[in-house]
Amino acid sequence: MSIDSTPVPPSGAGQTDTTPRFGAPQAFTAVSFPVLGVALHLTGMPVQDIFVLLGGCGALGAAAVVAVAGGRRRLAGLAAAVLRAAAGK
């Protein structure tokens, strides 16, 4: 059985179980980024610095997902985009 108590049929030879597209890790990230931004703003951090910090964290997370998925070319493109964004171009 899966986490949401919906029965999952057993997979046969050559079949793989598909994972849900939106799960707990995605929900945690979607909630934690705004909460962290508000907490940092309440402590007196400038908004632009918060955007840079959380953007960097998001970029690192995206790079980790792409690296795990095996997309070397995508990872190189992402790194180039991050460097261009950091340089202000």
Backbone as CSV, one residue per row, in Angstrom:
resi,resn,N_x,N_y,N_z,CA_x,CA_y,CA_z,C_x,C_y,C_z
1,MET,0.831,-1.186,0.000,0.000,0.000,0.000,0.870,1.240,0.000
2,SER,0.353,2.287,-0.575,1.087,3.535,-0.589,0.767,4.343,0.660
3,ILE,1.371,5.492,0.767,1.212,6.335,1.950,-0.225,6.802,2.117
4,ASP,-0.915,7.100,1.035,-2.274,7.627,1.146,-3.327,6.523,1.234
5,SER,-2.937,5.303,1.523,-3.802,4.143,1.715,-4.542,3.705,0.462
6,THR,-4.137,4.188,-0.688,-4.721,3.725,-1.936,-3.948,2.488,-2.377
7,PRO,-4.643,1.385,-2.611,-3.915,0.177,-3.006,-3.212,0.369,-4.350
8,VAL,-2.002,-0.105,-4.413,-1.210,-0.020,-5.637,-1.088,-1.434,-6.197
9,PRO,-1.490,-1.625,-7.460,-1.377,-2.973,-8.023,0.088,-3.371,-8.158
10,PRO,0.378,-4.638,-7.947,1.768,-5.077,-8.065,2.253,-4.933,-9.505
11,SER,3.516,-4.613,-9.634,4.071,-4.458,-10.978,4.594,-5.798,-11.464
12,GLY,4.345,-6.040,-12.722,4.807,-7.278,-13.329,6.172,-7.082,-13.948
13,ALA,6.607,-8.065,-14.702,7.897,-7.974,-15.367,7.868,-6.850,-16.396
14,GLY,8.861,-5.995,-16.359,8.948,-4.908,-17.316,8.152,-3.676,-16.931
15,GLN,7.426,-3.703,-15.832,6.659,-2.553,-15.388,7.335,-1.930,-14.172
16,THR,7.215,-0.638,-14.076,7.745,0.050,-12.898,6.632,0.880,-12.275
17,ASP,6.676,1.023,-10.980,5.709,1.867,-10.294,6.097,3.320,-10.510
18,THR,5.134,4.141,-10.836,5.418,5.557,-11.009,5.236,6.268,-9.677
19,THR,6.101,7.215,-9.425,6.005,7.975,-8.187,5.115,9.186,-8.419
20,PRO,4.480,9.672,-7.378,3.634,10.849,-7.558,4.477,12.072,-7.917
21,ARG,3.914,12.976,-8.710,4.649,14.159,-9.144,4.764,15.187,-8.026
22,PHE,3.794,15.269,-7.139,3.836,16.236,-6.048,3.684,15.471,-4.747
23,GLY,4.739,15.478,-3.948,4.712,14.744,-2.703,5.154,15.613,-1.539
24,ALA,5.484,14.969,-0.450,5.875,15.674,0.761,7.121,16.559,0.577
25,PRO,8.165,16.110,-0.129,9.323,16.992,-0.298,8.989,18.286,-1.040
26,GLN,8.143,18.189,-2.060,7.766,19.387,-2.796,6.898,20.301,-1.938
27,ALA,5.989,19.739,-1.179,5.132,20.543,-0.310,5.959,21.234,0.771
28,PHE,6.929,20.521,1.330,7.781,21.122,2.360,8.555,22.310,1.799
29,THR,9.092,22.165,0.596,9.838,23.252,-0.026,8.927,24.430,-0.331
30,ALA,7.742,24.146,-0.853,6.808,25.217,-1.195,6.381,26.014,0.030
31,VAL,6.352,25.382,1.181,5.958,26.067,2.413,7.163,26.695,3.107
32,SER,8.287,26.016,3.098,9.430,26.487,3.887,10.103,27.727,3.301
33,PHE,10.137,27.875,1.972,10.798,29.040,1.386,10.110,30.352,1.785
34,PRO,8.790,30.483,1.633,8.160,31.731,2.083,8.277,31.956,3.589
35,VAL,8.173,30.887,4.376,8.291,31.025,5.830,9.693,31.501,6.203
36,LEU,10.701,30.930,5.570,12.074,31.346,5.836,12.298,32.788,5.410
37,GLY,11.742,33.183,4.267,11.866,34.561,3.809,11.248,35.549,4.782
38,VAL,10.068,35.235,5.289,9.404,36.114,6.267,10.213,36.175,7.554
39,ALA,10.715,35.039,8.013,11.504,35.023,9.246,12.771,35.859,9.095
40,LEU,13.433,35.751,7.961,14.640,36.553,7.737,14.310,38.042,7.651
41,HIS,13.187,38.379,7.031,12.791,39.785,6.932,12.462,40.360,8.316
42,LEU,11.816,39.559,9.155,11.478,40.025,10.502,12.720,40.239,11.360
43,THR,13.807,39.543,11.047,15.050,39.743,11.799,15.847,40.930,11.288
44,GLY,15.366,41.568,10.209,16.009,42.775,9.721,16.864,42.608,8.484
45,MET,16.828,41.454,7.849,17.621,41.236,6.642,16.947,41.951,5.466
46,PRO,17.716,42.650,4.631,17.124,43.328,3.471,16.490,42.336,2.496
47,VAL,15.413,42.769,1.858,14.651,41.882,0.977,15.502,41.377,-0.187
48,GLN,16.332,42.231,-0.758,17.160,41.796,-1.891,18.123,40.683,-1.463
49,ASP,18.689,40.787,-0.271,19.572,39.726,0.224,18.805,38.425,0.440
50,ILE,17.561,38.533,0.880,16.730,37.334,1.082,16.495,36.647,-0.259
51,PHE,16.179,37.449,-1.297,15.961,36.861,-2.620,17.217,36.172,-3.137
52,VAL,18.362,36.784,-2.931,19.621,36.185,-3.390,19.887,34.881,-2.644
53,LEU,19.704,34.895,-1.332,19.950,33.698,-0.520,19.007,32.565,-0.908
54,LEU,17.704,32.859,-0.968,16.747,31.801,-1.293,16.861,31.366,-2.751
55,GLY,17.216,32.292,-3.635,17.454,31.915,-5.036,18.640,30.977,-5.167
56,GLY,19.697,31.254,-4.409,20.857,30.364,-4.410,20.511,28.988,-3.865
57,CYS,19.719,28.965,-2.802,19.296,27.675,-2.243,18.450,26.898,-3.258
58,GLY,17.560,27.612,-3.941,16.742,26.960,-4.963,17.574,26.443,-6.122
59,ALA,18.580,27.218,-6.511,19.459,26.789,-7.602,20.256,25.547,-7.209
60,LEU,20.727,25.518,-5.975,21.447,24.328,-5.511,20.533,23.108,-5.480
61,GLY,19.305,23.300,-5.041,18.346,22.199,-5.030,18.041,21.699,-6.433
62,ALA,17.851,22.636,-7.364,17.588,22.247,-8.751,18.788,21.529,-9.352
63,ALA,19.986,22.002,-9.039,21.194,21.349,-9.550,21.317,19.929,-8.999
64,ALA,20.963,19.745,-7.736,21.027,18.408,-7.148,20.035,17.468,-7.828
65,VAL,18.835,17.961,-8.100,17.829,17.126,-8.769,18.291,16.757,-10.171
66,VAL,18.839,17.723,-10.901,19.302,17.450,-12.258,20.479,16.479,-12.231
67,ALA,21.381,16.645,-11.268,22.536,15.744,-11.172,22.096,14.319,-10.865
68,VAL,21.126,14.174,-9.984,20.634,12.840,-9.636,19.908,12.219,-10.825
69,ALA,19.214,13.061,-11.604,18.476,12.554,-12.762,19.415,12.193,-13.914
70,GLY,20.694,12.554,-13.804,21.661,12.156,-14.814,21.762,13.084,-16.004
71,GLY,21.341,14.323,-15.870,21.384,15.256,-16.991,22.602,16.150,-16.929
72,ARG,23.733,15.660,-17.410,24.967,16.460,-17.360,24.860,17.722,-18.199
73,ARG,24.280,17.610,-19.369,24.152,18.776,-20.248,23.217,19.809,-19.623
74,ARG,22.132,19.336,-19.004,21.213,20.252,-18.329,21.884,20.907,-17.142
75,LEU,22.690,20.145,-16.423,23.393,20.688,-15.260,24.381,21.771,-15.691
76,ALA,25.068,21.562,-16.798,25.993,22.576,-17.303,25.227,23.828,-17.724
77,GLY,24.073,23.650,-18.356,23.246,24.793,-18.735,22.720,25.550,-17.529
78,LEU,22.321,24.805,-16.498,21.850,25.438,-15.272,22.965,26.228,-14.598
79,ALA,24.156,25.644,-14.555,25.297,26.342,-13.944,25.619,27.618,-14.714
80,ALA,25.559,27.558,-16.035,25.816,28.746,-16.845,24.756,29.818,-16.596
81,ALA,23.499,29.404,-16.469,22.422,30.363,-16.205,22.578,31.006,-14.835
82,VAL,22.976,30.227,-13.849,23.184,30.768,-12.508,24.329,31.772,-12.520
83,LEU,25.408,31.448,-13.219,26.541,32.389,-13.287,26.163,33.670,-14.015
84,ARG,25.371,33.544,-15.096,24.921,34.749,-15.800,24.018,35.595,-14.915
85,ALA,23.139,34.943,-14.163,22.234,35.681,-13.273,23.001,36.355,-12.152
86,ALA,24.012,35.670,-11.620,24.813,36.253,-10.539,25.637,37.432,-11.043
87,ALA,26.038,37.379,-12.313,26.829,38.463,-12.884,25.945,39.641,-13.303
88,GLY,24.622,39.438,-13.295,23.707,40.509,-13.647,23.486,40.674,-15.126
89,LYS,23.724,39.643,-15.903,23.556,39.738,-17.365,22.242,39.141,-17.795
